[in-house]
Amino acid sequence: MLESLDAHASGTGASPTDVLVLGAGVSGLAAAARLTQAGCTVRVLEARDRIGGRVLTLRGEGWPVPVELGAEFVQGRVSVLFKLAEQGGLPVVELNGSRVQSHAGQLARFDGRFPGLEEILSQLPELGAEEDQSFAQFLATCCADESLADARDLARTWVETYDAADPDRLSVRSLLRERRAEREIAADRAFRLVTGYDAVPKALHQGIAAERGRVELETIATEVRWSPGAVSVEASDSRGAVRGSFTARRLVVALPLGVLQAPPTEPFAIRFTPPLAQKDAALRGLEMGHVVKLVFAFKERFWERLFPDEVGFLIASDEPLQGWWTGYPVYAPVLVGWAGGPAADAFAGLATEQRLDRALDSLGRTLRVGRAEIDREIVTCSTHDWAADPFARGAYSYVRVGGIEAQAALASPVENTLFFAGEATELDGLQATVHGALAAGQRAADEVLQGLKAESVR
Ligand SMILES: Cc1cc2nc3c(=O)[nH]c(=O)nc-3n(C[C@H](O)[C@H](O)[C@H](O)COP(=O)(O)OP(=O)(O)OC[C@H]3O[C@@H](n4cnc5c(N)ncnc54)[C@H](O)[C@@H]3O)c2cc1C
């Protein structure tokens, strides 16, 4: 295999590049690494001035420890990420802090699982091949017992925050598939790479064989012209200046779902010529969920005055920010606030200052601490508006009611020329994660390699 692809890579074709990859997030980098290791020449075109996409680590400048504006947790025992951490000598910690719930003016500590949540979710129905329903419909019909009202609220908040999904649109069938996949990796356990999640894209980048592959930063793909066996990508920089025309025999599209869904009138929308009409239904079956995530560094862990033990998570279902977490088990004066789904949508259009302000008001109410006291403690804060970011257009994907086949349809190669990666093309229920993006990138690379091999033996 390697030999035949080596022959391709140095072959006499008109194109000097075997494969172009659009996007240097985890998925695109994973695809590029696998392709170069198999002997292909690869160029990765990345719109931003950095790799990593929705993995965005902040450090220094007032931050006592690295903090994450994008992906933060390793959701479960994900062997590929654990291995990567081990190879890089990167410390991984499990999140084992206690949990506090703020509800109807009361703060209560609870240990272990969220009360009643599992009871509700375990009743998700097995639906027939043609059937589906929204999570909101499921909640309305199941668990009608009044004693479960709080648990139903919690389940709704959980799905909104965790899946960043609107319960009225989220597919129950996809949720069931996600839960099965998560069970296999014990995703109820969460871990953190304490020296920064950006170690993952960095390690993947290092895996791109330097003599065969290269990442072009600040290179925004604007148009893909393609015919079977040939692609040409026009690219510009953020000021609109031409970055060039890149050609290859194959293309891996590792762009976020939101970018692929953007109408042509949107800034930095990408155009395919001829258009990819066969992807329209898939793009309609999936949706980009929204998240608002804000990170704060304080002078000290002032919340310990309220909860002298090791608080990990604070749940506040009735607040604009439904969840907060500390760095525990790392002792750092850092808090992260989170809103997902409709709660995140409620922040749309607010300027950064307004978001931070609303978040701190919410934190004060959640902790029963005066706003002035919180303000005195702040060292620095930050956020990133993923919904307004033209190179993300949302936080991560979910499946709409009736869209259970959409990921497979989006992932499906076109004419052995266009291949599709990115978290939204993960097929086994692990979309919306770093490991899902990584797996999707490797799957797309394997499809390219199979296609090249099939062509070379013809
Ligand atoms: C706030 C937040 C929290 C999250 N938390 C977690 C978590 O705790 N655990 C977890 O596992 N996952 C989490 N995720 C999800 C995870 O970050 C993503 O699933 C994963 O990083 C997606 O990788 P990707 O390569 O598919 O996409 P991306 O990382 O988005 O990469 C796509 C790349 O394409 C580039 N691009 C876009 N348009 C163009 C263009 N026209 N031309 C060239 N390049 C372009 C982008 O700049 C980007 O670098 C979180 C995401 C967010 C936003």
The ligand as a Gaussian input file, in Angstrom:
#p B3LYP/6-31G(d) Opt

LIG

0 1
 C      -17.307000      25.801000      23.376000
 C      -17.025000      24.386000      22.926000
 C      -16.809000      23.413000      23.876000
 C      -16.547000      22.101000      23.486000
 N      -16.295000      21.171000      24.454000
 C      -15.893000      19.942000      24.092000
 C      -15.430000      19.034000      25.074000
 O      -15.367000      19.341000      26.265000
 N      -15.020000      17.791000      24.660000
 C      -15.036000      17.432000      23.335000
 O      -14.638000      16.298000      23.012000
 N      -15.457000      18.313000      22.374000
 C      -15.867000      19.541000      22.722000
 N      -16.236000      20.446000      21.777000
 C      -16.370000      19.988000      20.378000
 C      -15.014000      19.902000      19.681000
 O      -14.302000      21.090000      19.894000
 C      -15.240000      19.711000      18.192000
 O      -16.102000      18.595000      17.971000
 C      -13.960000      19.443000      17.419000
 O      -12.905000      20.257000      17.850000
 C      -14.264000      19.681000      15.943000
 O      -13.104000      19.458000      15.164000
 P      -13.210000      19.598000      13.582000
 O      -11.859000      19.403000      13.058000
 O      -14.319000      18.757000      13.093000
 O      -13.697000      21.101000      13.344000
 P      -12.933000      22.474000      13.656000
 O      -12.101000      22.324000      14.872000
 O      -13.948000      23.537000      13.641000
 O      -11.944000      22.611000      12.418000
 C      -12.378000      23.110000      11.179000
 C      -11.327000      24.081000      10.671000
 O      -11.755000      24.599000       9.406000
 C      -11.348000      25.941000       9.344000
 N      -12.122000      26.623000       8.320000
 C      -13.399000      27.071000       8.378000
 N      -13.765000      27.625000       7.212000
 C      -12.690000      27.532000       6.386000
 C      -12.440000      27.910000       5.050000
 N      -13.374000      28.498000       4.275000
 N      -11.206000      27.664000       4.514000
 C      -10.243000      27.058000       5.246000
 N      -10.429000      26.679000       6.532000
 C      -11.635000      26.903000       7.092000
 C      -11.583000      26.462000      10.742000
 O      -10.864000      27.631000      11.002000
 C      -11.131000      25.271000      11.594000
 O       -9.781000      25.379000      11.965000
 C      -16.492000      21.758000      22.124000
 C      -16.687000      22.768000      21.164000
 C      -16.950000      24.058000      21.567000
 C      -17.134000      25.133000      20.516000

